[in-house]
Amino acid sequence: MARIGYARVSSAGQDYQLQIDRLARDGCAPIRAEKVSGAAREGRGELGAILDFIREGDELVVVRLDRLARSTRDTLNIVAELEAKGASLRVLDPEISTGGDLGRIVITTLGMVAELERSFIKERQRAGIAAAKKRGIYKGRRKTVDPSTIRALSARGIGPTEVARTLGISRMTVYRELKDTKGAP
């Protein structure tokens, strides 16, 4: 029986080392970690790899349930996938396992709490942004690419799709910048 650890944080500025240390102390090997939102399963390659690899009798271990998923549906889908493979989920804080009926009930309840917490976070974020906009101090996310670079590539005859691919940005960003440039005096 393998104890496979999974650590996750939501953004690049956060650190999952404390989770990794805790999982290692609890006997997990291997431990997979990623920096990606837990709001949905898309883009979570490490979790996908674990779910593909996990075998009967293995245990997926997370420090807290909200590190695994932020919605009840995702939590239950992951638990169902694990159970279909004969594997289980263990949460360290608080100590819960889907190895028994009571564990599944508690996991479901905690999944609902994690989802509710996420909705509170999003609401506070929206309220903070609205207040900052009202005060004139919120300007949106900083640009990752200098707009003049987009215009220069476009002026050389490179299409929006290739500009986006070259700069590692979305085509919408390219179209938005080119539109703003045409509308400028």
Secondary structure, DSSP 8 states (H G I E B T S, - for coil): --EEEEEEESSTTS--HHHHHHHHHTT--SEEEEES-SS-STT-HHHHHHHHH--TT-EEEESSGGGT-SSHHHHHHHHHHHHHTT-EEEETTTTEETTSHHHHHHHHHHHHHHHHHHHHHHHHHHHHHHHHHHHT----S--SS-HHHHHHHHHTT--HHHHHHHHT--HHHHHHHHHHHHH--
